[in-house]
Amino acid sequence: MAASKIPKALTLKQFLLRQQVLSLYRDIQRSLRRVPNKKDRDELRVWAREEFKKNKKEKDEIVIRMLLTQGKRTLQEIQSTVILAR
């Protein structure tokens, strides 16, 4: 009899971190909508998606928090650049 894999439930901390990561991803994607040049916008979307995919398996809470901080800084840079470009 094969044992079925039951996904392990997230702790509250893990759940909250996951929500922060998803929120950051959505905020970045929303901000990229404002990039005027379609080619640049598409390239930035692919880049953002790949960065999140690259770190998808990360389990270390400290590393995830560091990546969140770095991502928030990147989001602020994107938003500033888009404002200046208009």
C-alpha positions as a Markdown table, in Angstrom:
| # | Residue | x | y | z |
|---|---|---|---|---|
| 1 | Met | 0.0 | 0.0 | 0.0 |
| 2 | Ala | 1.5 | 3.3 | -1.1 |
| 3 | Ala | 1.6 | 6.1 | 1.5 |
| 4 | Ser | -0.1 | 9.2 | 0.3 |
| 5 | Lys | 1.7 | 12.4 | 0.8 |
| 6 | Ile | -0.3 | 14.8 | 3.0 |
| 7 | Pro | 1.0 | 18.3 | 2.8 |
| 8 | Lys | 2.3 | 19.6 | 6.1 |
| 9 | Ala | 0.2 | 22.5 | 7.5 |
| 10 | Leu | 1.9 | 25.8 | 7.7 |
| 11 | Thr | 2.6 | 27.4 | 11.1 |
| 12 | Leu | 1.1 | 30.8 | 11.7 |
| 13 | Lys | 4.5 | 32.5 | 11.1 |
| 14 | Gln | 5.0 | 30.6 | 7.8 |
| 15 | Phe | 1.4 | 31.5 | 6.7 |
| 16 | Leu | 2.0 | 35.2 | 7.5 |
| 17 | Leu | 5.3 | 35.2 | 5.7 |
| 18 | Arg | 3.7 | 33.5 | 2.7 |
| 19 | Gln | 1.0 | 36.2 | 2.6 |
| 20 | Gln | 3.6 | 38.9 | 2.7 |
| 21 | Val | 5.5 | 37.3 | -0.2 |
| 22 | Leu | 2.3 | 36.9 | -2.3 |
| 23 | Ser | 1.3 | 40.5 | -1.5 |
| 24 | Leu | 4.8 | 41.8 | -2.6 |
| 25 | Tyr | 4.5 | 39.8 | -5.8 |
| 26 | Arg | 1.1 | 41.3 | -6.6 |
| 27 | Asp | 2.3 | 44.8 | -5.8 |
| 28 | Ile | 5.3 | 44.4 | -8.1 |
| 29 | Gln | 3.1 | 43.1 | -10.9 |
| 30 | Arg | 0.7 | 46.0 | -10.4 |
| 31 | Ser | 3.5 | 48.5 | -10.5 |
| 32 | Leu | 4.9 | 47.0 | -13.7 |
| 33 | Arg | 1.6 | 47.8 | -15.4 |
| 34 | Arg | 2.6 | 51.4 | -15.4 |
| 35 | Val | 5.9 | 50.9 | -17.3 |
| 36 | Pro | 5.2 | 52.7 | -20.6 |
| 37 | Asn | 7.3 | 50.6 | -22.9 |
| 38 | Lys | 5.6 | 47.2 | -23.6 |
| 39 | Lys | 8.9 | 45.4 | -24.3 |
| 40 | Asp | 10.4 | 46.7 | -21.0 |
| 41 | Arg | 7.3 | 45.9 | -19.1 |
| 42 | Asp | 7.3 | 42.3 | -20.4 |
| 43 | Glu | 11.0 | 41.8 | -19.7 |
| 44 | Leu | 10.5 | 43.1 | -16.1 |
| 45 | Arg | 7.5 | 40.8 | -15.6 |
| 46 | Val | 9.5 | 37.8 | -16.7 |
| 47 | Trp | 12.4 | 38.9 | -14.4 |
| 48 | Ala | 10.1 | 39.3 | -11.4 |
| 49 | Arg | 8.5 | 36.0 | -12.0 |
| 50 | Glu | 11.9 | 34.2 | -12.3 |
| 51 | Glu | 13.2 | 35.9 | -9.1 |
| 52 | Phe | 10.2 | 34.6 | -7.1 |
| 53 | Lys | 10.4 | 31.2 | -8.7 |
| 54 | Lys | 14.2 | 31.0 | -7.9 |
| 55 | Asn | 13.5 | 31.4 | -4.2 |
| 56 | Lys | 10.2 | 29.5 | -4.0 |
| 57 | Lys | 11.7 | 26.5 | -2.1 |
| 58 | Glu | 13.4 | 28.7 | 0.6 |
| 59 | Lys | 12.4 | 27.5 | 4.1 |
| 60 | Asp | 14.7 | 29.6 | 6.3 |
| 61 | Glu | 12.6 | 32.3 | 7.9 |
| 62 | Ile | 15.6 | 34.7 | 8.2 |
| 63 | Val | 16.4 | 34.3 | 4.5 |
| 64 | Ile | 12.8 | 34.9 | 3.5 |
| 65 | Arg | 12.6 | 38.1 | 5.6 |
| 66 | Met | 15.8 | 39.3 | 4.0 |
| 67 | Leu | 14.4 | 38.6 | 0.5 |
| 68 | Leu | 11.2 | 40.4 | 1.5 |
| 69 | Thr | 13.2 | 43.5 | 2.5 |
| 70 | Gln | 15.2 | 43.3 | -0.7 |
| 71 | Gly | 12.0 | 42.9 | -2.7 |
| 72 | Lys | 10.3 | 45.9 | -1.0 |
| 73 | Arg | 13.3 | 48.0 | -1.8 |
| 74 | Thr | 13.1 | 46.9 | -5.4 |
| 75 | Leu | 9.4 | 47.7 | -5.5 |
| 76 | Gln | 10.1 | 51.3 | -4.3 |
| 77 | Glu | 12.8 | 51.6 | -7.0 |
| 78 | Ile | 10.3 | 50.4 | -9.7 |
| 79 | Gln | 7.7 | 52.8 | -8.4 |
| 80 | Ser | 10.1 | 55.8 | -8.4 |
| 81 | Thr | 11.4 | 55.0 | -11.8 |
| 82 | Val | 7.9 | 54.7 | -13.3 |
| 83 | Ile | 6.9 | 58.1 | -11.8 |
| 84 | Leu | 10.1 | 59.7 | -13.2 |
| 85 | Ala | 9.4 | 58.1 | -16.6 |
| 86 | Arg | 6.0 | 59.7 | -17.0 |
